[in-house]
Amino acid sequence: MGHVRIDLHTHSTASDGTDTPAELVANAAAAGLSVLAITDHDTTAGWASAVAALPPGLRLVRGTELSCLSPDGRGGYCTVHMLAYLFDPDAPAVVDEYARARAERRTRLAAIADRMAADGFPVSGAQLLAAIPEGATAGRPHLAMALVRAGVVSSVDEAFSRFLNDRGRYYLPSSRTPVESSIEMIRAAGGVTVLAHAFATHRGPTVTAEVIKELAGLGLAGVEVDHPDHDAEARDSLRRLADDLDLITTGSSDYHGTNKVIALGQETTSPEMLAEIIRRATGVAVVEG
């Protein structure tokens, strides 16, 4: 058997990626991955299509990425992203939360676009929402792509660095679910939670190690250590913290297709850590291609 390569954080057109779920699993197989997790923002809409198109030899971990509100450990609050794996998607609390989060994301995205339109940018909230498929999760990358198409910027990254980041003029806060509630919701649905890119400081405000310690006490299972937005210092700090708290550690690309220059499998998770996620999960099983 060849080297096992595992990527546990990727996005499709069910949220803000550019690959359809079917293209995502095909591209993962072509990239030589053994295991792929589909983790679209606040939705499981891509699961069925990914399963239906799963190539032989590729194993699929069904998951999602939840946007949550967390104490930052410095007296304030910030948004954190939490990867949730192998939970029951039909658990009532999960269904209700996804519906709420998707509706809130659409309202917020349209408001940001209309703010930019008021300053003369060639975008429209209503037109932006009309172009996002029904059931897909709306997000700022959709507005970034509209700005690229309009010739305002040359890339999605430029759109975020100039206009759409959390510190920018057009930022609007969102009504996130408390991270403690999300951990409990996924645990009750048989899933396993891993905090995504927790120390990626250039993305915006981050939590302290003390907050991660508190979340581990509430049932957080792991932290994403190896991520394209983590430098060596961040990785070392998170790895030491995970060792101290006996947390699962993962590595993942956070692949978004052509929205980012990240490749599938650019960062990977060890087979032992995946086995521990599977051991703890009681919601749904890994799907064998």
Backbone bond lengths (Angstrom), bond angles and torsions (degrees), N, CA, C in turn:
res aa  C-N    CA-C-N  psi(-1)  N-CA   C-N-CA  omega(-1)  CA-C   N-CA-C  phi
1 M - - - 1.458 - - 1.516 109.83 -
2 G 1.345 117.07 137.60 1.447 121.79 -179.06 1.514 111.67 -75.96
3 H 1.325 114.92 -179.37 1.458 121.87 -179.88 1.528 109.81 -64.75
4 V 1.327 116.39 131.42 1.468 121.34 -179.72 1.526 108.95 -83.94
5 R 1.326 116.31 124.22 1.470 120.86 179.43 1.526 108.34 -119.11
6 I 1.326 115.70 125.50 1.463 122.84 -170.11 1.525 109.38 -126.80
7 D 1.331 117.37 122.85 1.475 123.07 177.88 1.527 107.91 -121.58
8 L 1.344 116.73 115.55 1.460 120.93 -170.29 1.532 114.21 -109.02
9 H 1.332 118.62 23.76 1.475 120.00 179.69 1.527 108.93 -154.66
10 T 1.354 116.59 98.32 1.464 121.68 -179.98 1.527 110.32 -143.48
11 H 1.322 114.89 158.70 1.464 120.82 -176.54 1.530 111.32 -127.78
12 S 1.326 115.54 147.95 1.468 122.73 178.49 1.519 109.67 -123.31
13 T 1.327 115.85 -173.29 1.470 120.56 177.61 1.526 112.20 -68.20
14 A 1.335 118.84 -6.61 1.460 120.41 172.92 1.530 110.97 -68.08
15 S 1.344 116.79 -16.95 1.464 120.27 169.12 1.523 108.22 -134.15
16 D 1.338 119.01 -109.13 1.462 119.71 -172.08 1.523 113.56 -116.20
17 G 1.345 117.06 23.98 1.455 120.00 172.24 1.520 110.97 -90.74
18 T 1.319 116.47 172.19 1.470 119.92 -179.94 1.531 112.78 -108.14
19 D 1.340 118.50 -11.65 1.471 121.48 173.92 1.533 109.22 -87.12
20 T 1.310 117.45 136.63 1.459 118.72 168.65 1.532 107.54 -65.10
21 P 1.334 118.85 161.67 1.467 118.90 176.55 1.530 113.18 -54.03
22 A 1.329 116.43 -38.45 1.471 119.84 178.83 1.525 110.94 -66.59
23 E 1.327 116.79 -41.39 1.469 120.29 177.45 1.522 110.70 -66.27
24 L 1.315 116.57 -36.21 1.465 120.87 -179.15 1.524 111.20 -60.79
25 V 1.331 117.07 -48.24 1.478 118.52 -178.93 1.527 110.72 -69.53
26 A 1.317 117.20 -35.21 1.476 119.43 177.20 1.525 110.76 -64.80
27 N 1.329 116.61 -43.21 1.463 120.65 179.56 1.531 111.20 -67.29
28 A 1.329 116.11 -33.71 1.464 119.56 177.80 1.521 110.70 -64.95
29 A 1.328 115.98 -43.91 1.467 119.79 177.65 1.522 110.79 -62.94
30 A 1.338 116.22 -42.06 1.467 120.69 -179.76 1.529 111.28 -65.32
31 A 1.333 116.44 -29.23 1.466 121.09 179.64 1.528 112.17 -81.12
32 G 1.344 116.62 -1.80 1.453 120.47 177.10 1.516 114.56 85.30
33 L 1.324 116.79 19.03 1.456 119.61 178.61 1.528 110.70 -77.09
34 S 1.318 116.18 147.20 1.460 122.33 175.15 1.520 111.05 -95.58
35 V 1.352 115.49 -34.54 1.461 122.41 -177.97 1.516 108.86 -137.53
36 L 1.320 115.57 136.86 1.465 122.25 178.33 1.525 108.90 -130.44
37 A 1.334 116.33 138.75 1.464 120.02 168.40 1.520 108.54 -108.62
38 I 1.331 116.16 131.90 1.463 121.41 171.77 1.528 106.57 -95.53
39 T 1.331 116.60 120.05 1.470 121.28 -172.36 1.529 110.03 -134.18
40 D 1.319 116.62 65.90 1.460 119.49 178.80 1.525 110.95 -70.98
41 H 1.326 115.50 156.65 1.459 121.29 -177.71 1.530 111.62 -68.47
42 D 1.329 115.50 120.15 1.473 122.25 169.12 1.529 113.95 53.77
43 T 1.325 117.64 32.66 1.467 119.68 178.86 1.525 110.99 -158.32
44 T 1.323 115.42 150.89 1.468 121.55 170.21 1.531 109.70 -111.48
45 A 1.330 117.14 16.81 1.472 121.70 -172.69 1.522 113.16 -61.08
46 G 1.331 118.37 -24.87 1.462 120.12 -178.33 1.511 114.60 -88.82
47 W 1.332 117.65 -6.12 1.464 119.70 -173.56 1.526 113.00 -59.78
48 A 1.321 116.84 -51.49 1.469 120.12 -172.98 1.525 111.56 -62.42
49 S 1.330 117.04 -42.53 1.471 120.83 -179.85 1.523 110.99 -65.44
50 A 1.336 116.53 -38.58 1.466 119.55 179.15 1.527 110.75 -66.26
51 V 1.332 117.09 -41.14 1.466 120.83 178.39 1.522 110.44 -63.77
52 A 1.331 116.00 -44.14 1.466 120.29 -177.52 1.527 112.14 -62.82
53 A 1.327 116.62 -30.80 1.470 120.91 -175.95 1.525 113.01 -100.61
54 L 1.317 118.10 6.94 1.464 121.73 -171.81 1.530 111.32 -61.66
55 P 1.338 117.96 121.32 1.472 120.25 -179.59 1.531 111.06 -73.47
56 P 1.322 117.07 154.43 1.473 120.37 176.17 1.530 110.60 -56.98
57 G 1.326 115.55 137.38 1.459 120.06 176.25 1.515 115.24 91.56
58 L 1.338 117.85 -14.00 1.460 120.69 178.34 1.530 109.51 -99.67
59 R 1.328 116.50 131.59 1.465 121.31 176.25 1.526 108.39 -100.01
60 L 1.338 116.50 139.79 1.466 121.11 -176.40 1.517 110.83 -115.01
61 V 1.328 115.19 125.06 1.463 122.61 172.38 1.520 107.10 -100.20
62 R 1.328 115.47 118.66 1.465 118.76 -179.37 1.523 109.97 -87.44
63 G 1.336 114.88 130.09 1.454 119.66 -177.46 1.512 111.93 -155.30
64 T 1.313 114.69 -169.42 1.462 121.37 178.08 1.515 108.25 -154.88
65 E 1.336 116.24 167.76 1.457 121.69 173.53 1.524 107.76 -119.78
66 L 1.324 115.82 117.40 1.458 121.81 -176.88 1.530 110.26 -98.60
67 S 1.323 116.38 135.31 1.466 121.80 174.41 1.523 107.94 -92.90
68 C 1.323 116.44 122.99 1.466 121.12 -172.29 1.534 110.65 -131.52
69 L 1.305 115.50 159.75 1.459 122.22 174.94 1.519 108.65 -100.30
70 S 1.332 116.52 131.28 1.459 120.42 -177.31 1.520 110.96 -135.80
71 P 1.327 117.41 146.03 1.469 118.39 165.66 1.527 108.52 -56.37
72 D 1.343 116.45 141.14 1.467 117.98 -178.12 1.526 112.91 -92.25
73 G 1.333 116.79 -5.78 1.455 120.01 -179.46 1.511 113.16 86.45
74 R 1.328 116.76 0.39 1.469 121.51 -178.89 1.532 111.15 -122.28
75 G 1.338 115.74 16.67 1.455 119.33 179.57 1.513 114.64 98.23
76 G 1.341 116.38 -3.66 1.466 120.10 -179.86 1.519 110.92 -124.29
77 Y 1.335 114.97 -159.67 1.461 121.66 179.96 1.520 109.38 -133.19
78 C 1.337 115.83 157.18 1.458 120.89 175.51 1.515 109.30 -151.16
79 T 1.332 115.44 165.22 1.460 120.86 175.72 1.527 109.53 -82.19
80 V 1.316 115.69 133.97 1.465 120.46 171.33 1.524 107.91 -123.21
81 H 1.325 115.42 156.55 1.458 120.90 177.54 1.522 108.50 -113.91
82 M 1.309 115.17 132.21 1.447 120.75 -176.13 1.519 110.03 -123.74
83 L 1.322 115.69 124.94 1.457 121.67 176.39 1.521 108.53 -84.28
84 A 1.319 115.73 131.21 1.464 121.73 -179.64 1.524 107.92 -121.73
85 Y 1.323 116.50 126.79 1.463 121.91 -173.56 1.526 112.35 -118.55
86 L 1.321 116.21 140.61 1.466 124.19 164.92 1.528 113.36 58.35
87 F 1.339 116.12 37.98 1.462 121.21 175.93 1.527 110.15 -96.98
88 D 1.328 116.05 162.99 1.466 121.94 177.90 1.528 108.46 -76.60
89 P 1.350 118.50 113.91 1.471 120.20 -175.95 1.524 113.08 -72.31
90 D 1.324 116.72 -13.67 1.465 120.30 -178.60 1.525 113.06 -95.75
91 A 1.324 117.37 2.15 1.465 119.60 175.09 1.535 107.93 -59.26
92 P 1.334 118.94 128.78 1.472 120.96 -172.87 1.524 114.63 -53.41
93 A 1.324 117.23 -40.80 1.467 119.33 -179.33 1.524 111.26 -64.62
94 V 1.329 117.04 -34.31 1.463 121.43 178.69 1.531 110.35 -68.71
95 V 1.314 116.85 -46.25 1.472 121.47 179.91 1.528 110.17 -59.06
96 D 1.326 116.61 -46.37 1.464 121.03 -178.54 1.520 111.53 -64.22
97 E 1.329 116.45 -42.03 1.465 120.40 -178.02 1.528 111.23 -66.57
98 Y 1.325 117.09 -40.83 1.463 118.97 178.38 1.521 111.80 -62.81
99 A 1.315 116.42 -43.05 1.467 120.14 179.78 1.529 110.26 -61.17
100 R 1.328 116.29 -44.00 1.462 120.26 179.84 1.527 111.05 -64.13
101 A 1.331 116.29 -46.21 1.461 120.70 -176.81 1.528 111.46 -65.05
102 R 1.329 117.63 -41.28 1.473 119.93 -179.19 1.530 111.09 -66.17
103 A 1.318 116.55 -41.28 1.467 119.85 179.01 1.524 110.34 -64.09
104 E 1.316 116.29 -42.64 1.458 120.30 -179.17 1.529 110.94 -65.91
105 R 1.325 116.83 -38.34 1.461 120.41 179.25 1.540 111.06 -63.10
106 R 1.324 116.70 -40.53 1.473 119.89 -179.54 1.535 110.69 -65.19
107 T 1.311 116.43 -45.01 1.461 120.39 179.29 1.525 111.12 -60.45
108 R 1.323 115.45 -45.32 1.466 120.50 -178.24 1.524 111.30 -65.67
109 L 1.347 117.00 -44.18 1.463 119.93 -178.31 1.528 110.99 -61.93
110 A 1.329 117.05 -43.77 1.464 120.46 179.05 1.521 110.67 -61.87
111 A 1.325 117.26 -38.80 1.465 120.58 -179.39 1.527 111.25 -66.97
112 I 1.333 117.13 -39.20 1.473 119.83 177.34 1.528 110.17 -64.66
113 A 1.344 116.53 -43.84 1.468 120.27 179.20 1.524 110.67 -61.86
114 D 1.320 116.47 -41.78 1.470 119.15 -179.42 1.522 111.75 -68.69
115 R 1.301 117.67 -31.56 1.467 120.77 173.39 1.531 110.42 -61.70
116 M 1.332 115.35 -42.80 1.459 119.32 179.03 1.522 110.53 -68.42
117 A 1.338 116.97 -39.37 1.467 120.95 178.11 1.523 110.78 -59.70
118 A 1.339 116.57 -38.56 1.472 120.73 179.85 1.523 111.37 -64.00
119 D 1.329 117.11 -23.92 1.464 121.45 176.53 1.527 112.23 -93.13
120 G 1.350 116.33 7.58 1.453 120.10 173.44 1.508 115.96 98.64
121 F 1.339 117.83 4.66 1.460 118.98 178.21 1.536 110.50 -76.94
122 P 1.338 117.07 145.59 1.477 120.85 -175.22 1.533 112.60 -81.33
123 V 1.329 116.74 59.29 1.453 122.05 177.73 1.521 109.68 -133.87
124 S 1.323 115.99 158.10 1.465 121.89 -179.64 1.523 109.11 -141.63
125 G 1.323 116.50 131.47 1.447 120.24 179.34 1.509 112.37 -59.64
126 A 1.335 117.00 -45.36 1.466 121.01 -177.87 1.524 111.17 -64.23
127 Q 1.341 116.96 -43.66 1.470 120.06 179.57 1.527 111.19 -66.59
128 L 1.327 116.34 -36.55 1.460 120.65 179.64 1.527 110.31 -62.85
129 L 1.335 117.21 -47.17 1.459 120.61 -179.05 1.532 111.39 -66.77
130 A 1.319 116.54 -35.17 1.469 120.12 -179.90 1.522 111.64 -64.12
131 A 1.336 116.88 -26.02 1.463 121.05 -177.07 1.528 113.07 -88.81
132 I 1.340 117.37 -8.14 1.471 120.85 179.94 1.524 108.15 -92.25
133 P 1.321 118.45 125.26 1.469 120.92 -175.22 1.522 112.58 -57.00
134 E 1.297 116.04 146.14 1.464 122.00 177.20 1.529 109.53 -58.33
135 G 1.311 116.83 131.99 1.458 120.96 -179.72 1.518 113.96 89.85
136 A 1.345 117.63 -17.35 1.461 120.23 176.95 1.521 109.43 -77.33
137 T 1.325 116.30 152.33 1.457 121.36 -178.95 1.518 109.52 -88.39
138 A 1.328 116.63 120.84 1.464 122.27 179.93 1.527 110.14 -76.25
139 G 1.323 115.99 145.93 1.462 119.89 178.29 1.519 110.53 -158.46
140 R 1.334 115.67 169.42 1.464 120.16 -178.63 1.528 113.90 -57.63
141 P 1.364 119.94 -30.22 1.469 117.63 175.97 1.531 113.45 -57.86
142 H 1.341 117.92 -29.64 1.471 119.12 176.03 1.531 110.71 -63.13
143 L 1.328 117.20 -41.05 1.464 120.89 176.97 1.526 110.25 -68.73
144 A 1.328 116.63 -38.85 1.465 120.10 177.42 1.524 111.10 -59.41
145 M 1.346 116.77 -42.71 1.472 120.09 178.79 1.528 111.00 -65.59
146 A 1.335 117.34 -35.36 1.468 120.48 177.07 1.526 110.14 -65.04
147 L 1.326 116.99 -37.77 1.468 120.60 177.95 1.533 111.13 -67.90
148 V 1.346 116.50 -34.79 1.468 119.84 175.19 1.527 109.90 -65.32
149 R 1.352 116.43 -46.75 1.475 120.11 -179.78 1.528 111.82 -61.57
150 A 1.337 116.13 -33.09 1.472 120.16 -178.78 1.528 112.20 -81.17
151 G 1.337 116.41 -5.07 1.454 119.74 178.20 1.523 114.37 81.07
152 V 1.336 117.19 10.40 1.464 121.13 -179.95 1.522 110.66 -72.26
153 V 1.341 115.79 -37.97 1.464 122.54 178.21 1.524 108.22 -134.26
154 S 1.327 115.40 165.66 1.466 118.96 -177.68 1.518 112.56 -97.01
155 S 1.352 117.74 -12.50 1.462 119.77 -177.83 1.519 110.05 -155.53
156 V 1.336 114.69 163.17 1.467 120.73 175.48 1.525 110.18 -62.06
157 D 1.334 116.69 -41.28 1.469 119.95 179.46 1.526 111.32 -60.05
158 E 1.335 116.76 -40.51 1.460 119.77 179.07 1.533 111.10 -65.86
159 A 1.333 116.05 -38.14 1.467 119.49 178.13 1.524 110.95 -60.09
160 F 1.336 116.29 -41.59 1.467 119.55 179.59 1.527 111.60 -70.87
161 S 1.322 116.70 -43.49 1.471 118.57 -176.78 1.524 111.37 -66.91
162 R 1.341 118.33 -31.58 1.469 120.63 -177.51 1.523 113.73 -92.64
163 F 1.355 116.76 -36.18 1.465 118.12 -168.42 1.534 116.02 -129.44
164 L 1.317 118.97 -32.78 1.469 120.25 -162.62 1.523 114.88 -111.11
165 N 1.318 118.14 6.90 1.464 119.17 179.96 1.532 110.76 -77.13
166 D 1.325 115.48 168.86 1.464 120.69 -174.09 1.520 113.90 -67.73
167 R 1.320 117.01 -13.84 1.465 120.22 -179.79 1.530 112.04 -101.29
168 G 1.327 116.82 -0.23 1.457 121.00 -171.76 1.528 114.70 -82.41
169 R 1.305 113.87 170.56 1.468 122.09 -177.91 1.531 112.34 -61.97
170 Y 1.336 117.37 -29.76 1.473 120.46 -173.44 1.531 113.24 -98.75
171 Y 1.320 115.43 5.02 1.477 118.16 -178.91 1.529 110.67 -66.40
172 L 1.322 115.26 137.71 1.467 121.66 172.51 1.522 107.95 -126.12
173 P 1.326 117.81 131.70 1.468 119.38 177.32 1.513 110.57 -66.33
174 S 1.319 115.24 154.28 1.460 119.65 -179.50 1.522 109.73 -118.28
175 S 1.313 116.21 158.09 1.467 120.54 -179.26 1.526 108.78 -89.82
176 R 1.303 115.70 81.85 1.461 121.86 -177.38 1.527 110.91 -78.39
177 T 1.323 115.25 151.02 1.455 121.19 172.54 1.534 108.70 -75.61
178 P 1.331 118.60 138.28 1.472 119.67 176.99 1.521 111.15 -55.93
179 V 1.322 115.87 137.76 1.466 120.44 -175.83 1.528 110.92 -60.96
180 E 1.333 117.20 -32.81 1.469 119.82 178.83 1.534 110.66 -62.09
181 S 1.346 116.27 -40.13 1.467 121.14 179.49 1.525 110.98 -66.00
182 S 1.334 115.93 -39.49 1.467 119.76 -179.38 1.522 111.87 -67.31
183 I 1.328 117.14 -40.00 1.464 120.23 177.54 1.525 109.77 -60.52
184 E 1.323 116.81 -45.09 1.461 121.21 -179.39 1.529 110.80 -66.65
185 M 1.347 117.60 -40.28 1.465 121.67 -179.66 1.537 110.60 -60.81
186 I 1.326 116.50 -46.47 1.472 120.32 -178.36 1.527 110.38 -70.49
187 R 1.326 117.84 -38.55 1.469 120.13 177.68 1.531 110.25 -60.96
188 A 1.342 116.24 -44.41 1.460 120.14 -179.46 1.525 111.99 -65.78
189 A 1.344 116.96 -24.93 1.466 121.65 178.45 1.529 111.67 -91.51
190 G 1.332 117.13 11.90 1.462 121.01 175.65 1.510 115.22 82.43
191 G 1.334 117.17 13.46 1.460 120.18 -175.96 1.515 114.19 -100.22
192 V 1.338 114.91 177.82 1.461 123.82 -177.54 1.525 107.94 -126.09
193 T 1.347 117.14 133.13 1.459 121.10 -175.74 1.526 111.80 -109.48
194 V 1.343 115.07 138.98 1.463 123.23 178.68 1.529 107.50 -133.48
195 L 1.316 117.71 127.23 1.464 121.47 179.86 1.528 109.47 -74.66
196 A 1.333 116.25 123.95 1.470 121.51 -176.60 1.532 111.18 -84.60
197 H 1.335 115.72 144.48 1.485 124.79 172.43 1.535 113.11 26.66
198 A 1.339 115.80 55.58 1.467 120.94 -170.94 1.528 113.90 -66.50
199 F 1.334 117.59 -28.53 1.466 120.57 -176.61 1.537 112.00 -111.59
200 A 1.341 117.06 27.16 1.475 121.31 177.74 1.521 108.66 -81.61
201 T 1.315 117.15 79.41 1.466 121.83 -169.07 1.530 113.21 -64.36
202 H 1.333 118.21 -29.04 1.466 117.87 -177.01 1.526 112.46 -73.74
203 R 1.327 117.80 -11.94 1.463 121.05 176.06 1.528 111.47 -75.67
204 G 1.311 116.34 -22.39 1.464 120.72 -175.72 1.514 109.60 143.89
205 P 1.331 117.44 -165.82 1.467 120.69 -177.99 1.532 111.64 -59.60
206 T 1.324 116.17 145.18 1.463 121.83 179.96 1.532 110.08 -127.04
207 V 1.320 115.96 167.02 1.462 120.77 177.98 1.525 110.04 -89.06
208 T 1.320 115.53 161.56 1.461 120.92 176.31 1.529 110.01 -87.50
209 A 1.323 114.69 168.12 1.463 120.27 176.56 1.529 110.74 -60.77
210 E 1.324 117.15 -33.23 1.464 120.73 -179.68 1.527 111.12 -63.02
211 V 1.338 117.10 -37.80 1.464 120.69 177.94 1.534 110.08 -64.65
212 I 1.325 116.67 -43.67 1.470 119.80 178.81 1.530 110.15 -60.93
213 K 1.334 116.55 -38.60 1.470 120.53 176.78 1.533 110.31 -60.47
214 E 1.334 116.67 -43.60 1.469 120.61 178.89 1.527 111.17 -64.26
215 L 1.337 117.13 -41.63 1.467 120.60 -179.87 1.520 111.12 -66.75
216 A 1.330 116.57 -35.45 1.472 119.88 176.61 1.531 109.75 -61.76
217 G 1.329 116.62 -37.09 1.452 120.45 177.54 1.521 112.83 -66.94
218 L 1.346 116.16 -22.77 1.467 121.53 179.51 1.529 112.69 -92.12
219 G 1.338 117.09 -2.81 1.456 119.28 176.69 1.513 116.02 119.13
220 L 1.351 118.59 -0.38 1.469 119.66 173.71 1.524 108.75 -59.19
221 A 1.348 116.31 129.84 1.466 119.90 -172.77 1.523 113.69 -91.94
222 G 1.348 116.92 -27.79 1.453 117.01 -173.26 1.510 114.26 -161.21
223 V 1.331 115.08 176.09 1.466 122.61 176.09 1.522 109.00 -132.93
224 E 1.323 114.95 143.09 1.462 121.92 175.36 1.535 106.97 -83.30
225 V 1.316 116.27 110.54 1.461 121.20 -175.18 1.521 111.57 -92.87
226 D 1.329 115.88 -55.51 1.469 120.83 -176.66 1.521 109.14 -89.18
227 H 1.333 116.12 103.68 1.467 124.12 -176.44 1.523 107.29 -141.81
228 P 1.334 118.35 144.61 1.463 120.06 -177.25 1.534 114.37 -55.70
229 D 1.343 117.73 -25.47 1.465 120.65 -178.70 1.526 113.30 -92.42
230 H 1.320 118.01 6.40 1.463 121.66 176.53 1.523 110.06 -103.29
231 D 1.326 116.80 125.31 1.463 119.16 173.56 1.536 109.40 -81.60
232 A 1.319 116.19 178.21 1.466 120.45 -175.10 1.523 111.53 -60.22
233 E 1.322 117.22 -38.00 1.467 120.81 -178.92 1.534 110.87 -65.71
234 A 1.336 116.16 -43.12 1.466 120.21 178.85 1.526 110.73 -62.93
235 R 1.318 116.60 -42.42 1.476 120.82 179.58 1.523 110.59 -62.81
236 D 1.317 117.12 -44.66 1.463 120.56 -179.62 1.531 110.82 -62.44
237 S 1.328 116.09 -43.99 1.466 120.26 -178.98 1.522 111.13 -62.95
238 L 1.322 116.17 -44.95 1.469 120.16 -179.42 1.525 111.69 -67.24
239 R 1.325 116.68 -37.30 1.465 119.46 -179.23 1.531 110.31 -66.57
240 R 1.323 116.55 -41.50 1.469 120.32 177.76 1.530 110.23 -64.04
241 L 1.331 115.32 -42.28 1.463 120.14 179.58 1.529 110.84 -62.77
242 A 1.330 116.17 -43.76 1.463 120.73 179.14 1.521 111.14 -62.74
243 D 1.339 116.74 -39.18 1.470 120.46 177.62 1.525 110.09 -63.03
244 D 1.331 116.30 -44.22 1.467 120.86 -179.22 1.525 111.86 -62.89
245 L 1.350 116.45 -37.54 1.465 121.50 -173.63 1.524 113.01 -98.66
246 D 1.342 116.55 1.19 1.467 122.00 -177.72 1.530 111.23 57.57
247 L 1.323 116.41 46.67 1.462 122.21 179.16 1.522 110.79 -96.71
248 I 1.322 116.27 150.28 1.467 122.76 169.96 1.525 108.51 -64.55
249 T 1.326 117.39 140.49 1.470 121.15 174.18 1.522 109.19 -116.86
250 T 1.326 115.85 135.60 1.463 120.39 179.35 1.520 110.63 -125.28
251 G 1.336 114.85 163.04 1.448 122.61 172.58 1.512 108.43 -133.79
252 S 1.324 117.31 134.77 1.465 120.82 -173.63 1.516 110.84 -154.86
253 S 1.340 114.60 156.31 1.469 119.50 -176.31 1.518 113.69 -80.41
254 D 1.335 117.92 -30.92 1.479 122.19 -169.06 1.536 108.80 61.08
255 Y 1.324 115.13 42.73 1.470 122.96 -176.79 1.533 111.14 -65.03
256 H 1.331 115.63 134.23 1.471 122.27 177.40 1.528 112.17 -124.21
257 G 1.330 118.17 16.00 1.469 118.92 -175.42 1.514 110.11 75.98
258 T 1.322 117.15 -138.63 1.468 120.42 -176.15 1.522 112.94 -79.02
259 N 1.340 117.76 -3.01 1.468 119.67 177.02 1.525 112.29 -67.90
260 K 1.331 116.81 -25.94 1.459 121.10 179.76 1.519 107.86 -134.93
261 V 1.332 115.98 161.71 1.470 119.86 -178.23 1.527 111.27 -90.35
262 I 1.320 115.98 18.58 1.461 121.79 -178.88 1.529 109.97 -83.29
263 A 1.335 116.98 138.25 1.463 121.61 178.95 1.522 110.50 -97.98
264 L 1.334 116.28 148.59 1.463 120.84 172.41 1.531 109.29 -58.12
265 G 1.331 116.22 135.65 1.453 119.80 179.48 1.512 114.40 76.75
266 Q 1.334 117.52 9.64 1.467 120.24 179.72 1.534 111.02 -62.24
267 E 1.334 115.92 -33.88 1.464 122.58 170.91 1.525 106.44 -127.70
268 T 1.338 117.11 147.53 1.462 119.24 -174.93 1.531 111.57 -136.70
269 T 1.335 113.78 163.61 1.463 123.58 -179.65 1.524 109.07 -107.95
270 S 1.316 116.99 146.35 1.469 119.65 179.38 1.527 110.30 -74.30
271 P 1.333 117.41 149.44 1.466 120.28 177.03 1.534 112.80 -57.81
272 E 1.332 116.49 -33.95 1.462 120.02 -179.47 1.526 111.18 -64.35
273 M 1.323 116.96 -39.72 1.463 120.24 -179.21 1.531 110.69 -71.47
274 L 1.334 117.36 -38.58 1.462 119.21 175.06 1.527 110.56 -62.30
275 A 1.317 116.29 -41.15 1.467 120.14 179.62 1.524 110.99 -60.36
276 E 1.335 116.84 -35.39 1.459 120.24 179.32 1.531 111.22 -70.75
277 I 1.328 117.30 -37.91 1.471 120.59 174.94 1.523 109.76 -60.43
278 I 1.326 116.06 -47.43 1.470 121.07 -179.08 1.534 110.70 -63.12
279 R 1.320 116.09 -38.73 1.468 120.17 -178.65 1.530 111.11 -62.72
280 R 1.327 116.08 -36.31 1.464 120.20 -175.70 1.533 113.00 -83.90
281 A 1.324 117.78 -20.52 1.457 121.08 -171.97 1.529 111.25 -83.05
282 T 1.344 116.44 139.32 1.450 121.53 176.85 1.523 112.21 -128.74
283 G 1.340 117.13 6.91 1.466 120.19 -175.85 1.515 112.85 -82.54
284 V 1.321 117.67 -66.65 1.474 123.02 176.22 1.525 107.53 -134.48
285 A 1.318 115.89 161.21 1.469 121.77 -178.67 1.524 111.36 -92.98
286 V 1.321 115.52 162.87 1.464 121.05 169.16 1.523 108.21 -67.15
287 V 1.327 117.02 139.59 1.468 121.58 -179.11 1.534 108.57 -96.00
288 E 1.304 116.17 129.75 1.467 122.08 -178.84 1.531 110.02 -93.93
289 G 1.324 117.33 126.21 1.456 121.06 179.35 1.520 111.51 -79.66
